[in-house]
Structure formats: C-alpha cells, structure tokens
Amino acid sequence: MIKVNIRILTIVICMWFLVQGVSAKVAQKEGYIEYMGGKTWYKIVGSGHGIPLIAIHGGPGFPHYYLEPLELLADERPVIFYDQRGCGKSDPLTDTSLMTIEFFVGELKALIKQLNLKRYHIMGQSWGTMISCDFALTQPKGLKSMVFSGPCLSALFWEQDQREHIKALPQDMQEAIYFSEATGDYSTPEYQAAIMEFYNRYVCRINPWPESLMKSMNEINMQIYGYMWGPSEFTALGTLKDYDRTYQLHMIEYPTLLTCGSWDEADPKTVKYYKNLMPNACMKIFYNASHEHHLEQPKEYIKTVRIFLHKVEHHKPIGH
C-alpha cells in the first residue's frame, strides 16, 4: 500500500511539473504586425496582471535575443519583445529612405496600436533609448514609465566618451583605430582586433560572451548599422551622427530609470547629466559591469527594474 501511494505521489508530482512546463509555453505568443509595407515580428512572454513592458533592442539592426533576461519579469507582467524591421525575425529593410529614427518610432507606435495596449512601460537599450526618447517626446497616451539602459541621447557625448575609452587601449590598438579612420579602411585585422578589445572592455566583460549576445552579434544587419551609425561603436559616420536630444529632455515628465555600468560605453558621468536634465528620473550604476550590464548582473538588474516598476504602478516616489 505504501509503495502504491509513493508511486501515485510520484506520478502526481511529475504531472505537476509537466503542467507547469506546458503553462510556461502557453504563456508565450508570437506574431507579426503590419507596418509600412512589411511585417514586424513580436513575442509576448507572460500574462501577469502588471502593466506590460515593451523591450526595445539596440543597434540599429541588432536583434532582440540579448534582451531575453527580461523574461524574468514575466512572472508579474507581459514582457513584449520585437525585432525592428531589417533584423531578426522581421522582414528585410533595404530602402535607405526608411532607415530613419522616425520610421522606427512609427514602428513602435504601430506595435502598440495593433496589440491594443492601453497602458505600458517601455525599456530601451542603447540605440533603443533613442527610439524611446523620441517616442516619449510625442507625448503618447498610455505610457507609464521608461527604462533607459546604456542610454545614447547625444551622439556627440557618446563619441566623446568613446574617445576617452580608446585612450585606455594599448598604444598599437589606438594607432590602428586612428589609421583606419584616417584612411577609411575599416577591414584591417588590426582595426578588427582593436574593436574586439574595446568591446570586451566596454560592451560586455563576460568571457566568453553569453550565447544570447553572440546570437544577436552574429545576426546584426551591418547595412542598417553602418548606414545609420558607422563602422563601429566608436566611429559615428552615419545619419545618427548629429542626434542630440539633451535640449528636450526637460520635456519628458514620465518616470524614467536610467542605468549604466561603471565601465559602460554610456559613461556614468554622461548618464548622470542626462538624468539631471529630466524632471522625474532616477539612476542606477552597476559596478564592474559595462554596456550589457543586464547580462553581466542579471539578478541585480531585474531587481532594480522590478522595484522601479512597482513604485510607478503604486504611485510612490522613484528616488534619484
């Protein structure tokens, strides 16, 4: 009799775990929205009662995979990922006339409208903060708060920070960078080696890089990235090279959390400057982390975002 009960109990436990696994799968939904003659892929993870969070990836042209740690927030709220047109699972984008920030802000608006989101938070990472910022400046209905991770809100400040970071590289790598920028040849092995050393210091300090980051890196759309930004993070030659919203940040009254790593491309002093320009913003520095601090310190990052969203939804002060 005891053996039978143990066997039944074992079956029940196994069935419980199976149901949980099925439930986890059921809580995910994928699909496409229509926008400007093409399809944009999205995925919704979780079905909690919290206000949905939309994750806006970096790049331009850098697909969403590396933002997947945000799925840990799906126990409380839907987390919505999408691939901007031209990368990941979305339709191709080859028309350079559409490679504008206005196009990608419009894409975000279309996503919100077609998913019928009445209230939502947004989280932008790197280039995603440019989209988030310009979106917020349109005073959209339903937006409750924003998270700016590794923000680039001024291309000039960004480039100045990277120039300081380059000075910390070995002398031969500095010279390789300056030589390539002077000649316009960014294909040399010396320049590529300098890029990787820079990225390993200021983009992601985990060795080896997480699989999700490698997947995004391997699938980056270099046509969009090169056209809009340039050949590397520290050489801005594209259409975004004059981007600057510092003079408009005072107009953004939505609660905003700005995050960066102590070794971030988005230097803490610059991020603090952005924060001080915004009337309702707070800031968190992740020490011994860099641009991908959400990957380097995922538990602390998720905890920080979770607390921030709770404060916003319960109308509590967000702090500084």
C-alpha positions as CSV (number, residue, x, y, z in Angstrom):
1,M,0.0,0.0,0.0
2,I,2.9,2.4,0.8
3,K,4.6,1.5,-2.4
4,V,1.4,2.3,-4.4
5,N,1.0,5.7,-2.6
6,I,4.6,6.6,-3.3
7,R,4.1,5.6,-6.9
8,I,0.9,7.7,-7.2
9,L,2.6,10.6,-5.5
10,T,5.5,10.4,-7.9
11,I,3.1,10.4,-10.9
12,V,1.2,13.4,-9.5
13,I,4.5,15.3,-8.9
14,C,5.7,14.6,-12.4
15,M,2.3,15.6,-13.9
16,W,2.5,18.9,-11.9
17,F,5.9,19.7,-13.3
18,L,4.6,18.8,-16.8
19,V,1.7,21.1,-16.4
20,Q,3.9,23.9,-15.3
21,G,6.1,23.4,-18.3
22,V,3.1,23.5,-20.6
23,S,1.7,26.6,-18.9
24,A,5.1,28.3,-19.4
25,K,4.9,27.5,-23.1
26,V,1.2,28.6,-23.3
27,A,2.2,32.0,-21.7
28,Q,4.2,32.8,-24.9
29,K,2.6,34.3,-28.0
30,E,4.4,35.2,-31.3
31,G,3.1,37.0,-34.2
32,Y,3.5,39.9,-36.7
33,I,2.2,43.4,-37.1
34,E,1.9,45.2,-40.5
35,Y,3.9,48.4,-40.8
36,M,4.9,50.4,-43.9
37,G,4.6,47.6,-46.3
38,G,6.3,44.9,-44.2
39,K,5.9,42.7,-41.2
40,T,7.5,43.2,-37.8
41,W,7.8,40.2,-35.6
42,Y,6.9,40.3,-31.9
43,K,6.7,37.9,-28.9
44,I,4.7,38.3,-25.7
45,V,6.0,36.4,-22.7
46,G,3.9,36.1,-19.5
47,S,0.4,37.0,-18.7
48,G,0.5,38.6,-15.2
49,H,-1.7,41.4,-14.1
50,G,1.1,44.0,-14.2
51,I,1.3,46.7,-16.9
52,P,3.1,45.3,-19.9
53,L,6.7,46.1,-20.6
54,I,7.9,46.6,-24.2
55,A,11.6,45.9,-24.7
56,I,13.3,48.0,-27.5
57,H,16.6,46.5,-28.6
58,G,19.8,48.3,-29.6
59,G,21.7,48.5,-32.8
60,P,20.5,49.8,-35.2
61,G,20.0,46.4,-36.7
62,F,20.9,44.3,-33.6
63,P,18.1,41.7,-33.0
64,H,16.4,41.2,-29.6
65,Y,17.9,37.9,-28.4
66,Y,20.4,39.5,-26.0
67,L,17.5,41.1,-24.1
68,E,15.9,37.8,-23.2
69,P,16.9,38.0,-19.4
70,L,13.9,40.5,-19.2
71,E,11.7,37.4,-19.4
72,L,12.3,37.1,-15.7
73,L,9.9,39.9,-15.2
74,A,7.2,37.9,-17.0
75,D,6.1,36.4,-13.6
76,E,4.3,39.7,-12.9
77,R,3.5,41.2,-16.3
78,P,3.6,40.5,-20.0
79,V,7.0,41.3,-21.5
80,I,6.9,42.2,-25.2
81,F,9.9,41.7,-27.4
82,Y,10.1,42.7,-31.1
83,D,12.7,42.8,-33.8
84,Q,12.8,46.1,-35.6
85,R,12.4,45.8,-39.4
86,G,15.6,44.7,-41.1
87,C,16.8,42.3,-38.4
88,G,15.9,39.1,-36.6
89,K,12.6,37.6,-37.5
90,S,11.1,40.7,-39.1
91,D,11.0,41.5,-42.8
92,P,14.1,42.8,-44.5
93,L,14.7,46.6,-44.8
94,T,16.9,47.7,-47.7
95,D,15.4,51.1,-48.6
96,T,17.7,53.6,-47.0
97,S,15.0,56.3,-47.2
98,L,13.2,54.2,-44.4
99,M,16.3,53.9,-42.3
100,T,15.4,56.8,-40.1
101,I,14.5,57.2,-36.4
102,E,11.1,58.5,-37.5
103,F,10.5,55.1,-39.2
104,F,11.4,53.1,-36.1
105,V,9.4,55.4,-33.8
106,G,6.4,54.8,-36.1
107,E,7.0,51.1,-35.9
108,L,6.8,51.2,-32.1
109,K,3.6,53.2,-32.4
110,A,2.1,50.6,-34.8
111,L,3.1,47.8,-32.4
112,I,1.3,49.4,-29.5
113,K,-1.8,50.2,-31.6
114,Q,-2.1,46.7,-33.2
115,L,-1.6,44.9,-29.9
116,N,-4.2,47.2,-28.4
117,L,-2.1,48.3,-25.5
118,K,-3.9,50.8,-23.3
119,R,-1.1,51.1,-20.7
120,Y,2.5,50.1,-21.0
121,H,6.1,50.7,-19.9
122,I,9.0,50.8,-22.3
123,M,12.6,49.7,-21.8
124,G,15.1,50.9,-24.4
125,Q,18.7,49.6,-24.5
126,S,21.5,51.6,-26.3
127,W,20.0,52.7,-29.7
128,G,16.7,51.6,-28.2
129,T,16.9,54.6,-25.9
130,M,17.0,56.9,-28.9
131,I,13.7,55.4,-30.1
132,S,12.3,55.5,-26.6
133,C,13.2,59.2,-26.2
134,D,11.8,60.3,-29.5
135,F,8.7,58.3,-28.9
136,A,8.2,59.9,-25.4
137,L,8.6,63.4,-26.9
138,T,5.4,62.7,-28.9
139,Q,3.5,62.6,-25.6
140,P,2.0,59.1,-26.3
141,K,-1.1,58.0,-24.4
142,G,-0.8,55.0,-22.1
143,L,3.0,55.3,-21.5
144,K,3.5,54.9,-17.7
145,S,7.3,54.9,-17.4
146,M,10.6,54.3,-19.2
147,V,13.9,52.4,-18.6
148,F,16.9,53.8,-20.4
149,S,19.7,51.2,-20.3
150,G,23.1,52.3,-21.5
151,P,21.5,55.5,-23.0
152,C,22.7,57.3,-26.1
153,L,20.8,60.6,-26.0
154,S,23.5,62.6,-27.7
155,A,25.8,61.2,-30.4
156,L,28.3,63.9,-29.6
157,F,28.5,63.0,-26.0
158,W,28.6,59.3,-26.9
159,E,31.6,59.8,-29.3
160,Q,33.4,62.0,-26.7
161,D,33.1,59.2,-24.2
162,Q,34.4,56.6,-26.6
163,R,37.4,58.7,-27.4
164,E,38.3,58.7,-23.7
165,H,37.8,54.9,-23.6
166,I,40.1,54.5,-26.7
167,K,42.9,56.3,-24.8
168,A,42.9,53.4,-22.3
169,L,43.6,50.8,-25.0
170,P,47.2,49.6,-25.9
171,Q,49.0,52.1,-28.0
172,D,49.2,49.9,-31.1
173,M,45.4,49.5,-31.0
174,Q,44.9,53.2,-30.6
175,E,47.1,53.7,-33.7
176,A,45.2,51.1,-35.6
177,I,41.9,52.9,-34.9
178,Y,43.2,56.3,-35.9
179,F,44.9,54.9,-39.1
180,S,41.6,53.2,-40.2
181,E,39.6,56.3,-39.5
182,A,42.1,58.4,-41.5
183,T,42.2,56.1,-44.5
184,G,38.6,54.9,-44.4
185,D,39.7,51.3,-44.4
186,Y,37.9,49.5,-41.6
187,S,38.7,46.0,-42.8
188,T,42.2,45.6,-41.5
189,P,43.0,42.9,-39.0
190,E,44.5,45.5,-36.6
191,Y,41.3,47.5,-36.6
192,Q,39.2,44.4,-36.0
193,A,41.4,43.4,-33.1
194,A,41.1,46.9,-31.6
195,I,37.3,46.7,-32.0
196,M,37.1,43.4,-30.1
197,E,39.4,44.7,-27.3
198,F,37.2,47.7,-27.0
199,Y,34.0,45.6,-26.9
200,N,35.4,43.2,-24.4
201,R,36.1,46.2,-22.1
202,Y,33.1,48.4,-22.6
203,V,30.3,46.4,-24.2
204,C,30.4,43.1,-22.3
205,R,33.1,42.0,-19.8
206,I,31.9,38.4,-19.6
207,N,34.3,35.9,-21.2
208,P,33.1,34.2,-23.2
209,W,30.1,36.3,-24.2
210,P,26.7,34.9,-23.4
211,E,25.0,32.8,-26.1
212,S,22.2,35.3,-26.5
213,L,24.6,38.2,-27.1
214,M,26.6,36.2,-29.6
215,K,23.3,35.3,-31.5
216,S,22.4,39.0,-31.7
217,M,26.0,39.9,-32.8
218,N,26.1,37.2,-35.4
219,E,22.8,38.3,-36.9
220,I,23.4,42.1,-36.9
221,N,22.3,43.9,-40.0
222,M,25.5,45.7,-40.9
223,Q,23.8,47.6,-43.7
224,I,21.4,49.4,-41.3
225,Y,24.1,49.7,-38.6
226,G,26.7,51.2,-41.0
227,Y,24.2,53.5,-42.7
228,M,22.7,54.9,-39.5
229,W,25.7,54.7,-37.2
230,G,29.0,53.8,-38.7
231,P,31.7,51.0,-38.9
232,S,31.9,50.6,-35.1
233,E,30.6,51.8,-31.8
234,F,33.3,54.5,-31.5
235,T,33.2,55.8,-35.1
236,A,29.9,57.6,-35.8
237,L,29.7,58.5,-39.5
238,G,26.1,57.6,-40.3
239,T,22.8,59.5,-40.3
240,L,22.6,59.5,-36.5
241,K,25.9,61.3,-36.0
242,D,24.2,64.6,-35.2
243,Y,21.5,63.1,-33.0
244,D,21.0,65.2,-29.8
245,R,18.0,65.4,-27.5
246,T,19.7,66.9,-24.5
247,Y,17.9,70.2,-25.1
248,Q,14.5,68.4,-25.0
249,L,14.9,66.1,-22.0
250,H,13.3,68.6,-19.7
251,M,10.1,68.0,-21.6
252,I,10.0,64.3,-20.6
253,E,7.9,64.0,-17.4
254,Y,7.3,60.3,-17.4
255,P,9.1,58.4,-14.6
256,T,12.4,57.3,-16.0
257,L,15.1,54.9,-14.7
258,L,18.5,55.4,-16.3
259,T,21.0,52.5,-15.9
260,C,24.6,52.1,-16.8
261,G,27.7,50.1,-15.9
262,S,30.8,51.6,-14.3
263,W,32.7,50.5,-17.5
264,D,29.8,51.4,-19.8
265,E,30.2,53.0,-23.2
266,A,27.5,55.2,-21.8
267,D,29.8,56.8,-19.3
268,P,28.2,57.2,-15.8
269,K,29.0,61.0,-15.8
270,T,27.2,61.4,-19.0
271,V,24.2,59.3,-17.9
272,K,24.1,61.4,-14.7
273,Y,24.0,64.5,-16.8
274,Y,21.0,63.2,-18.8
275,K,19.3,62.2,-15.5
276,N,19.7,65.7,-14.1
277,L,18.0,67.2,-17.2
278,M,14.9,65.1,-16.6
279,P,12.3,66.2,-14.1
280,N,11.2,62.8,-12.9
281,A,14.3,60.5,-13.3
282,C,16.5,58.2,-11.2
283,M,19.7,56.4,-11.9
284,K,21.5,53.2,-11.1
285,I,25.1,52.3,-11.7
286,F,26.1,48.7,-11.9
287,Y,29.7,48.5,-10.7
288,N,32.2,46.2,-12.5
289,A,29.8,46.0,-15.4
290,S,29.6,47.6,-18.9
291,H,27.1,48.3,-21.6
292,E,25.4,44.9,-21.3
293,H,25.0,45.2,-17.5
294,H,21.7,43.4,-17.8
295,L,23.6,40.3,-18.9
296,E,26.6,40.8,-16.6
297,Q,24.5,41.3,-13.5
298,P,21.0,40.0,-14.4
299,K,19.7,39.4,-10.9
300,E,20.5,42.9,-9.7
301,Y,19.3,44.4,-13.0
302,I,16.0,42.6,-12.8
303,K,15.6,43.5,-9.2
304,T,16.2,47.2,-9.9
305,V,13.7,47.3,-12.8
306,R,11.1,45.4,-10.8
307,I,11.3,47.8,-7.9
308,F,11.1,50.8,-10.2
309,L,8.0,49.4,-12.0
310,H,6.4,48.7,-8.6
311,K,7.0,52.2,-7.4
312,V,5.5,53.7,-10.6
313,E,2.4,51.4,-10.5
314,H,1.8,52.2,-6.8
315,H,2.4,55.9,-7.2
316,K,5.4,56.0,-5.0
317,P,8.4,58.3,-5.4
318,I,11.1,56.8,-7.6
319,G,14.0,58.4,-5.8
320,H,17.1,59.8,-7.5
